Structures are given as structure tokens and as C-alpha cells.
Amino acid sequence: PGSAQSAAPTQAYTVTDVIAMRSGPSPGATRVRDFKTGDLVYPTGQKNGVWWEVDDENGNRGWVSSAKISPRGQ
């Protein structure tokens, strides 16, 4: 028996440059955490211009620039 999540896995994206996760879709929003190149993020599907809402592997949720992430394996 599988779960709904295993039936529709979340696409992981790789961080391509050092970036900060923000609390909102703005460079002036509060910093949640920093990512280094190679870290993984999981987009939630919410977008605001170049900003994408993502989850990290620890359950933190915030916003990053889509210019600094790419689909895993690419």
C-alpha cells in the first residue's frame, strides 16, 4: 500500500548558487536560512514572479529566486 505522496513525488531542485530562503517573495523579506550550492529544495507550486515557494529537507518553508535553482539531475 502506497501513500498519495509516493504516487506523486515532489520534484527536487538543486541549488545552483549560494542563496537565502526568505519568508516572503522579496529580497527584503526576513531571511529564513541560507543554502549552499548542491542543496536540495522542493517547490510547493506557489510562484510570484521569479520567486518560488519551496520546502527544504528539514521542513522549513520559504521563498527563493528561481534563477538560482534547477531541476535535479540537470
N, C-alpha and C positions, 0 to 999 in steps of 0.2 A: 504493500500500500504506500503510495507516494503522497506528498503534500502538494497543494496548489503551487507553492513556491518552487518545488523541484520540477513541476510541469512547465513552469515559465521562469527560468532562471534570469536573474538580473545581469545585464551586460556590464562587465567590469571594464573600466577605462584606466589607462596608465597615465600617471602624471609625467609630463614631458619636460617640465622645468620647475624650479622651486616656486611654490605659490602658497598663499594664505587662504584658508577656508574662512569665509566671512558669515556673519549672522544674517545678512541680507544681500541682495544683488547690487552691491555698490562697493567701490574701493574704500569708501569712508565708513562702512559698517564695521561693527566690532569684530576683531579677529577671534575666531574660534580655535584654530590650530594652524600649524604650518605643515606643508607636505614637501617632501624631497623627491627628486627625480626617481621614478620607478615605483613610487607608492601607488596603491590602487584606490579608486573611488567608484561608487556605484550610483549613477544618475537616477533620480526619482521620476524624471519625466517633466518636472517643472522647469520652465525656462523664462528668462527675462532678458531679451537682447542676447548679448554674448555670455551672460551669466546662467549657469546651470546649477540647480539644487542637487546636491549629492549626499550620500551617506559614506562614512568611512568604515573600516573593518572593526572599529570599536563602538559603533552605534551613534557616533556624532553625526549631526545633520547640519549642513550649511551650504554656502554658495561659492563656486569657483568660476574662473573665466574658462570658457570652452576652448579658448586659444591655447591653453596650457595642458590639455588632456587629449588622448587619442584612444580609439578602441584597442583593447588589449590584444597583443599579438601583431600590431601593425606598426 
